[in-house]
Amino acid sequence: MGAVIALMLAPMSHVAAARPLAVVNYGGTLADAQQSAFIKPFQAATGVDVTATPYSGEQAKVKAMVDGKQVSWDVVEVESTDVGRGCDSGMYERIDWAKVTDAAHLTPAAKTRCGVGLFAWANTFAYNTQQLKTPPTGWADFWDTKKYPGKRGMRKSARGNLEFALMADGVKPADVYKVLATPAGVDRAFKKLDQLRPDIQWWDAGAQPAQFLVSGDVAMSTVFSGRIITAQKAGQPLDIVWNGAIADYDYWVIPKGSPMKDDAMKFINYTVAAPQQNAFLALQPGGPVNTQALAKMDAAQLKNLPNTPEHTKIGVVNDREFWDEHGDDLDQRFAAWAAR
């Protein structure tokens, strides 16, 4: 299949662009995996020059480019909670699904109005197995600083933390968004966050939690699952708690007004083909968006898929529609709370 994709792309005569195709991602080991599995082979197959730039998910930067009609980013990796809101606000181009070569093989969650799924991951927490004698088993333990003394690493974001707070307060995973959709539920989540506030060490970049845990700066940290699995492969004594994990996806979007929309779409098509998905996920653990990639995954990879029935039945599947509707208000309240 990879050879077929290459043959489909290679014959196209590519007129030298004014600049390379600008791909923006979350940096770290994830960016390294994209460089090896996507960018280098795509350049070789198409002749399209590509540059990769890391960011921390700042949608305000994309909005400023689009509003100012000075779009210098062409393919941007975003989290699921940003896809619908960015689409509604006119920040992203609509996806013409007739032009997505592997559309029939993509999981339903990978197909949105303005985003094409890249891979599945989980938002959960991890700990250093050499530092904690009794393994924590859920969010109640994450909040229990008497039983497990030490700092808690947390991403400075409403998304994820509010769900975690409710689960720590006894809300069942299946009821999290029903509770969080009420004013009383939001107040309950922030009240629970207040309890942990003195012990929080904030992080912004996905590579930081593993660093905090290895160095002993924190006793536990919220994490992106793939980063910890990568650290485990490198020999770090870290472990993931799947109970209460939030299964989610990252997506590719094209900023509205990109002058390289056609090349951007070619790149996205290339990355969601099964061979490229397998190459990427061999380096960056997660779940494929192309169902044909599952056949080439080994037992260890399948065990750590964030969206398996075994994991989702004890966790939460991120509710994009909830965050599309309530995200702006909750982000503002969280930012004000964190700044106090």
Buried (B, 14 or more C-beta within 10 A) or exposed (E): BBEEBBEBBEEEEEEEEEEBBBBBBBBBBBBBBBBBBBBEBBBEBBBBBBEBEBBEBEBEBBBEBBBEEEBEBBBBBBBBBBBBBBBEBEBBBEBEEEEBBBBEBBBEBBBBEBBBBBBBBBBBBBBBBEBBEEEBEBBBBBBBBEEBEBBBBBBBBBBBBBBBBBBBBEBEBEBBBEBBEEEEBBEBBBEBBEEBEEBBBEBEBBBBBBBBBBEEBBBBBBBBBBBBBBBBEEEBEBBBBBBBBBBBBBBBBBBBBBEBBEBBBBBBBBBBBBBBBBBBBBBBBBBBBBBBBBEBBEEEBEEBBBBBEEBBEEBBBBBBEBBBBBBEEBBEBBEEBBEE
